[in-house]
Amino acid sequence: MHSVAELIASVDAAFVETGRGLARWEDPHPDRRPSEEEYSRLTNPQKWRILRARAEAWLKALDAGGLAVIDPDAAVVWEEQPRADVVGVQRASPRGSGAIPLTFAWTRFDGATGVVIGVGDPVVVVELVPDCGCDACDSGSQAVLDELDEYVLGVVTGEYRRLRRGKRQITVSARDHLSWSGFERPSQSLWRFVPSRDELVPRQPARTNRKRSFRLPRALLRYFASNRRNRQVEKALARPKGWHEVSGSSWLPSRQQACDP
């Protein structure tokens, strides 16, 4: 198995078996806002078993494709304990050099089953799916299945990266999924955009000599802050020196390796 398309096809084939007897469902409110009572209601919690079935299909496909060794009852150490009740763990250790392990943890909440996706050793939590199982947050089975696939595929293709330094964290979960936290909003650095700093100093002049104050529009302040954070994130991703990084190479062999004797 040497391509993403082949891997996904293998996962879909395994899902026919692991998901047997489990029904899919549509978005319960595609054209309306959820009602207030839906936020405290969990209808048919057993439907979320479909997520574990999809994760098990991934494990079968990775094993069948010779990409990983599966430990069906793994004992793992978490970097930070998942915010869920973990009742079981399975781990896929990649055969490829430089790749990082993938961990699935099964969780229980209000009678439902969820999946924690983790990477590395100690295990870093990538995502908990579903993030919330209430009726209001339910957007249909296909949405959560696609979400699980996206995160797992990011790990398997080597696109996943997690950089941390102090309270700052940058996460690349997939090719088009980037998030960050802990970046303070700039304050004094924005003064250089103000023509006259003196006009911003509070003062109590006589009415005849009162100066008009000058303030940058909030939208412009947000623009400068956003651009500054974007540059910081881009710089860290390009040169992660000084950051603690969790990442790995692709589990899929390159075409050149596949052709080597």
N, C-alpha and C positions, 0 to 999 in steps of 0.2 A: 504494500500500500504506500503510494508515494505522492498523493495529492489530496487536497482538502475535499474535493468533490467525491473522491473514492471513500474517504473517511466518513463524510456525512451520509453517503449512501449506505455504508455499513451500519452506522448508528440507526438510520431509519429502518433498516431490515431487522436489527436486533430489537427495536422498539415495538415491532409487531408482536414479538413474543413477550417482552417484559411488560408491555402495556395492555396485554390481552384482558378484556373484561372491564377496562377503565374507559369511561365515556369522556369525550371532549365537550366543551360548552362555549357558547358565544358570549360576547361582552353583554352583561345584563343591563347596561345603561349606555348604549352607544350614542344616543342623541339627547341625553338629559344629564343633569347633575345628580349625584347620589342624594338620597333623602337622609335626613338627620339620623333616623333610627337605623339605617344601614351601617353606620359607623360603629355601632355596638352589637352588631348581629353577625353571626357566622353560620350561614346555611350550608348544610351538607359538607361538613369538614372532611369527610372521606374522599372527596373529589381531588384533594391536593395530593393524594397518593400518586397521581400521574407524574409528578415531578421526580419522585424517587424512581419510578419506572424509567423515566428518560435518563436519569443519571446512571442507572444500572445498564441501560443500553449503551451509553458511552463506555462504561467499563468493559462490556463484552466486545465492543468494536475495537477498542485499544488493545485488548488481549488477543483477539482473533487476527488483528493486523500485525502482530509481532512488535507493537510499539511500546508496550509496557508490561510489567509484571504486576499482577493484582494481588493485594493482601486483603482478604475479605473480612478480617477482624483486626484491623491495625490499631496499635497503641501509639498515639501521637502526643507530642508536646505542643501546646498552642502558645503563640506569642502573646495573644490576648484571648481569654476565654470567650467563645461566641455568646452573644446575648440571647441564648435559646437553650432549651433543655435537650442536650445531646444524648441520644439513646443507642447510637451505633456509628461506627466509622469504617470506611473502606478507603484504601489508598492505591493509587496507580503510580508505580515507580518507572519512569521512562528508561528505555534501553539506550537511547541516544546520549552521547557524551555532551555534558554542559546543560542538559535540560533539567527542569525542576519538577519535583513530584507534585501530583494532583491529589487532593484529598476531598472526599465527599463525607459529610457527617449528616446523619439522619436526625431530625429534631421532632419534637412533639409540642403542639400548642393547641389548647382547647379541643383536643380530640383529632386534630389535623396533623399531617405529616409535612415537614418542610425539609429543605436541603441547604446545608452550608457548604459553599465551595471554598476550598483553601489551597494554598500553595506553599512550597518550601518546607524547610525543617530548621527551626520550629515553624509550625504552620501559621501562616498569615491568612486571615479571613479575607477573601475576595468579595463575597456577597452571600447574603441569606435570601433564598428564594422560597416562598414569596416574602417580601419585606414585611407585608401585613396581609393577613388572610381574611380580613373582614369583608362583608358584602360591598361596602362602599369602595374599597380599593381593588375589587375584583374587576379585571378588564378582559376576562376570558382566558381559556386555557392556552390558546396559541401565543398570546403575549408573553406569558411566563415561560413557556417552553422555548420560545425564541430567546428570551433573556438568559435562560440557563445555557443554551447553546452558545450564545455570544461570549459569555464569560469563559466557558470551558475551552472554546476554540481559541480564545486569546491566549490561554496558557499553552495549549498544545502547539500553536503556531509560533510561539516565542514572542508574541507581541506584548504580553503582560509585563508591566514594570511597576514596582512600588518603590518610591524614593522617600526617605524620611530623614529629617534633621531637626532635632528638638521638637517643637510643636508643629512644624511644617511637614506636610505630606503631599506628594504628587502621585497619582495613580493613573496608569495607562492600562485600562482593562481590555481594550480591543483597539483596532486600528482607528476607529472614529469615536472612541469613548475615553475622554480625558477629564479628570477631576483633580482638584487640589483644595487644601484647607490649611489654616494657620498663617496665612499671609496677611500681615497687618496692613490696614489702609494707610497710605502715606499721608503725612500732615505737613511738616515743615518744608519738605521738598517741593511742595506746590507753591510756596511763596515766590519762587522765581518767575512764575507766570503772572504775578500781580505787578502792574506798572509802578505803583507807589506804595511801599509798605507802610509809610507813615500814616497814610489815610486809613489804615486798618487798626491803628492803635486807639483804644477807647479814650476819649477826652471829653471835657465839659467846657467848651468855649462859649463865649458870649454869643447871643443869637445872631448878631450882625456878622460874626466871623466864623459861623459854623461851616464846616466843610462837608461836602457830600461824601458819604462812605462808599467804598467800592467792594463788592463781593463777586467772586466767581459764581456763575450759575451752578446749581447742584448737578445738573446733567453734565456740565463740563468737568466738574470735580470727579464725578464717577468715571468719566471717560479717561482722565489722566490716571486715576487709581487703577482702573482696569488694564490700561496699556502697560503700566509699570509692573503689575502682577504678571501679565502675560510675558513680558520680557524676562522676568525672574524665572518663571516656569520654563520657558524655552532655553534659557541659559543652563539651568540645572539638568534638563534632559540631555542637552548636547554635551555638557561637561559635568558629570555627577560627582566630581571630586569633593570629598567632605560630606557626602550624603551616604546613608546606609541604603543600599539598593538590593531588592529582591527581584531577580529576573533570570531568564534562562534562554537557551537556544530552542529552536523548533524540534519537536519530536519526530517530525517527518523527515526522512532522509532526502538529501538533495539529489537531483537527477544525476549529478556527476558520481556521487557515492553509489547510487543504484546501478550505474554502469560498470563500476570497478569490479574486477574479478574477486 
